[in-house]
Amino acid sequence: MIKINKFVVFLILTTSFLIVVSSAFAIPPEDSILKVGFYPLKGFFEYDENGVEYGYGVDVLEEISRHCPCEFEYVRIFEWDD
């Protein structure tokens, strides 16, 4: 009975260790592209005369992309229901 209990404890500890270690390697690829819904909102998400996105929201996402290995792709949303 003691051998079975030791084996069960060993099995639980080993499984827990492998789960923790495997999650450390769950890093997204370097070229991750995240799609962002772009609903034009004055001061936050806007387009300039050339169709380039700008605004506070764009600035925040650009700052985030400087600190993590990802890029943002803006997807135009015409209505809130989209």
Secondary structure, 3 states (H helix, E strand, C coil): CHHHHHHHHHHHHHHHHHHHHHHHCCCCCCCEEEEEEECCECCCEEECCCCCEECHHHHHHHHHHHHCCEEEEEEECCCCCC
